[in-house]
Amino acid sequence: MATLSEISALLGESTFNWSDPAPWTAREREFGIEFPADFREIIDAYGSIEINGQLYLKHPAEHLLHDLGTMIRADLEFWREEDMAEFLPGPAGTNPGELIPVATATTGEMIFLRIPDDSSSPWRVVVQEMDSPSWTLYEMTFSEWLLAYLKGRDVTLCSRDRAPDGPFYEFLP
């Protein structure tokens, strides 16, 4: 699993540094899952941000204008529609084996975490491309996927053209 220090070395030092677990506890209670530790650590470090003018990550604190819970609720409703479900490798939802949306991109991609079938299985990343429409399953954790993205590797999203001088982030308003 990639570490926060590896991500920070490429993206820049985090300044949000949230330490109160209450927003995560509320979202986990609401959705009936426990988000993976690496995902929580990254989001708590950086907050609601846009990376490379492309990738949106959102924190679960509801007082923020852009919060994870609001995004997940809206996106689950969208992806559960009958004519959209066919564009994913499995159902959108919060049960084992289902896909929970956790990030979006200005270029039309949606990033999902595949909920493990059991506690011994790892979380995986699925990226759905709206313009294709196709999807790709990445046999990696969220932090590994994000690190690959920041390094300019092709993980469906590609940052080379959006961050020619290296990865950067900005807080969402």
Number of C-alpha atoms within 10 A of each C-alpha: 11 16 13 17 13 13 21 17 10 14 19 15 14 17 11 14 13 14 9 10 12 11 17 19 15 15 20 16 11 11 17 11 15 14 17 16 11 17 16 18 17 22 21 23 18 24 27 25 20 21 21 21 17 18 23 22 22 26 25 26 22 14 9 14 13 20 19 24 22 14 16 21 14 11 19 17 11 14 20 14 11 8 9 12 14 14 16 21 16 12 19 24 21 20 16 13 17 19 25 26 26 21 19 21 17 11 14 15 22 21 25 23 26 27 24 16 13 10 9 7 9 14 20 20 26 25 22 24 20 13 9 10 12 14 18 15 17 18 13 17 20 26 23 20 21 21 22 19 19 25 17 19 15 13 19 17 23 19 23 17 9 15 16 10 8 15 22 15 19 14 15 16 9
